[in-house]
Amino acid sequence: MPIIVLDPVQQPLAADEGAGLSPAPRLDTLNGKTLGLWNNDKLNAVRLLEFIGVELAKHYSFKVVRGVYDPGNLMPEDGWGDIDQCDAVILANGDCGACSTSGIVNAIELEKRGIPTMLVATPPFTEAVKTSASLRGMPAIRWAVVDHPVASLSEEKVRQRAIVAASQFPELILSSSAQRSAA
């Protein structure tokens, strides 16, 4: 009987930044839209998202839908609940390796559904997120980066991280013309 050796290394679906799947079209504004705040049940994830929502509400008027996603796996297509009601989604938080890589993979799946999505992650996992995005065929996807850590912080420190994440939202989720008109 022959022995079959399997290579466990997946080749990227897109070889360079210019190739691969494109992210969903960006929004002209968040005003009048529905924003999804999806947490991964990790410490401070809900608090971070709520503070981001508060920061964004200083500049935009929008409705909020909340949900939870699996921090270590790709969500099943029908496992997102009311996510299809959302015009944009924020996923939090990528504060560990599995949370960061599954977060970007889930963000890509939402982008493929036509929902602009912003993952909030921390610097130690940037290379893992980039690699996962490349392997999933969307190397051009971008995400918000806040200082590490998030999970072990006080409420005030989480609020500071949220301010940083919210400041990245226009660049990541709104169209270029919307960014210029907001400036």
C-alpha positions as CSV (number, residue, x, y, z in Angstrom):
1,M,0.0,0.0,0.0
2,P,1.5,3.4,-1.0
3,I,2.1,6.1,1.6
4,I,0.5,9.5,0.7
5,V,2.3,12.6,2.1
6,L,0.1,15.7,2.4
7,D,1.6,19.2,2.4
8,P,-0.2,21.2,5.2
9,V,0.9,24.6,3.8
10,Q,-1.8,26.3,1.8
11,Q,-0.7,28.5,-1.1
12,P,-2.1,32.0,-1.1
13,L,-5.2,32.5,-3.2
14,A,-3.8,35.9,-4.3
15,A,-0.1,36.3,-5.0
16,D,0.2,40.1,-4.5
17,E,-1.7,43.1,-3.2
18,G,-3.2,43.9,-6.6
19,A,-4.7,40.5,-7.0
20,G,-7.5,38.7,-5.3
21,L,-11.0,39.6,-4.1
22,S,-12.0,43.2,-3.6
23,P,-13.5,44.4,-0.4
24,A,-17.2,45.5,-0.4
25,P,-18.0,48.9,-1.7
26,R,-17.5,51.6,1.0
27,L,-20.4,53.7,2.4
28,D,-21.0,57.3,1.4
29,T,-21.9,58.0,5.1
30,L,-22.9,56.3,8.3
31,N,-25.8,58.7,8.8
32,G,-29.1,56.9,8.6
33,K,-27.4,53.5,8.3
34,T,-27.3,50.4,10.6
35,L,-24.0,49.6,12.2
36,G,-23.3,46.1,13.5
37,L,-21.2,45.7,16.6
38,W,-20.2,42.1,16.8
39,N,-18.0,40.9,19.7
40,N,-16.2,37.7,20.1
41,D,-17.0,37.2,23.8
42,K,-13.5,38.0,24.9
43,L,-12.7,40.2,27.9
44,N,-13.5,43.9,27.1
45,A,-14.8,43.2,23.6
46,V,-18.3,44.4,24.4
47,R,-17.0,47.4,26.2
48,L,-14.6,48.3,23.4
49,L,-17.4,48.1,20.8
50,E,-19.8,50.1,22.9
51,F,-17.2,52.9,23.4
52,I,-16.5,52.8,19.6
53,G,-20.2,53.2,19.0
54,V,-20.3,56.2,21.4
55,E,-17.4,57.9,19.6
56,L,-18.9,57.3,16.2
57,A,-22.3,58.7,17.4
58,K,-20.6,62.0,18.1
59,H,-20.2,62.4,14.3
60,Y,-23.0,60.3,12.8
61,S,-26.6,59.3,13.4
62,F,-27.1,55.5,13.0
63,K,-28.9,52.5,14.3
64,V,-27.0,49.7,16.1
65,V,-27.5,45.9,15.8
66,R,-25.4,43.8,18.2
67,G,-24.2,40.2,18.0
68,V,-21.6,37.7,19.0
69,Y,-19.2,35.7,16.7
70,D,-17.0,32.7,17.4
71,P,-13.5,33.9,18.4
72,G,-11.7,30.9,17.0
73,N,-13.6,29.8,13.9
74,L,-15.1,30.8,10.6
75,M,-18.8,31.6,11.3
76,P,-21.3,29.5,9.4
77,E,-23.1,31.6,6.8
78,D,-26.4,31.3,8.7
79,G,-24.7,31.8,12.1
80,W,-24.6,35.6,12.0
81,G,-28.2,36.3,13.2
82,D,-29.3,39.8,12.1
83,I,-26.0,40.8,10.4
84,D,-27.6,41.2,7.0
85,Q,-29.5,44.2,8.4
86,C,-26.2,46.0,8.8
87,D,-24.7,48.5,6.3
88,A,-21.3,48.1,8.0
89,V,-19.9,45.9,10.8
90,I,-17.2,46.3,13.4
91,L,-15.7,43.1,14.8
92,A,-13.8,43.1,18.1
93,N,-11.4,42.2,19.4
94,G,-8.3,40.8,17.8
95,D,-6.2,40.7,21.0
96,C,-4.7,37.2,20.6
97,G,-3.5,35.1,17.6
98,A,-6.7,33.0,17.1
99,C,-9.0,36.0,17.7
100,S,-7.1,38.1,15.2
101,T,-6.8,35.5,12.4
102,S,-10.4,34.3,12.8
103,G,-11.5,37.9,13.0
104,I,-10.0,38.8,9.6
105,V,-11.3,35.6,8.0
106,N,-14.8,36.5,9.3
107,A,-14.4,40.1,8.1
108,I,-13.5,38.8,4.7
109,E,-16.6,36.6,4.6
110,L,-18.8,39.6,5.5
111,E,-17.0,41.8,2.9
112,K,-17.8,39.1,0.3
113,R,-21.5,39.4,1.4
114,G,-21.3,43.1,0.5
115,I,-20.9,44.4,4.1
116,P,-18.0,46.7,4.8
117,T,-16.3,45.4,7.9
118,M,-13.7,46.7,10.3
119,L,-11.8,44.3,12.5
120,V,-10.2,45.9,15.6
121,A,-6.8,44.1,16.3
122,T,-3.6,44.8,18.0
123,P,0.0,45.1,16.6
124,P,1.5,41.7,17.8
125,F,-0.9,39.9,15.4
126,T,-0.5,42.1,12.3
127,E,1.6,39.6,10.4
128,A,-0.8,36.8,11.2
129,V,-3.8,38.9,10.0
130,K,-1.9,39.9,6.8
131,T,-1.1,36.2,6.1
132,S,-4.7,35.1,6.8
133,A,-6.1,37.8,4.6
134,S,-3.7,36.7,1.8
135,L,-4.5,33.1,2.2
136,R,-8.3,33.9,2.1
137,G,-7.8,35.8,-1.2
138,M,-8.3,39.4,0.0
139,P,-4.8,40.8,0.7
140,A,-6.1,44.4,0.2
141,I,-8.4,44.3,3.2
142,R,-7.5,46.7,6.0
143,W,-8.4,46.8,9.7
144,A,-8.1,49.1,12.7
145,V,-5.1,48.7,14.9
146,V,-5.1,49.7,18.6
147,D,-2.4,49.3,21.2
148,H,-2.0,45.9,22.8
149,P,-3.5,44.6,25.1
150,V,-7.2,45.1,25.2
151,A,-8.6,42.3,27.4
152,S,-6.8,43.2,30.6
153,L,-7.4,46.9,30.6
154,S,-9.4,49.2,32.9
155,E,-12.5,50.9,31.5
156,E,-10.6,54.2,30.9
157,K,-7.9,52.5,28.9
158,V,-10.5,50.6,26.8
159,R,-12.2,53.9,26.1
160,Q,-8.8,55.3,24.9
161,R,-8.4,52.3,22.6
162,A,-12.0,52.9,21.3
163,I,-11.2,56.5,20.4
164,V,-8.3,55.3,18.4
165,A,-10.3,52.6,16.6
166,A,-13.2,55.0,15.9
167,S,-10.8,57.5,14.4
168,Q,-9.8,54.8,11.8
169,F,-13.4,54.0,10.9
170,P,-13.9,56.7,8.2
171,E,-10.7,55.7,6.3
172,L,-11.6,52.0,6.5
173,I,-15.4,52.0,5.9
174,L,-16.3,55.2,4.2
175,S,-15.7,56.0,0.5
176,S,-12.9,58.5,-0.4
177,S,-15.4,61.2,-1.3
178,A,-17.2,60.7,2.0
179,Q,-13.9,61.1,3.9
180,R,-13.1,64.4,2.0
181,S,-16.6,65.8,2.8
182,A,-16.3,64.9,6.4
183,A,-12.9,66.6,6.8
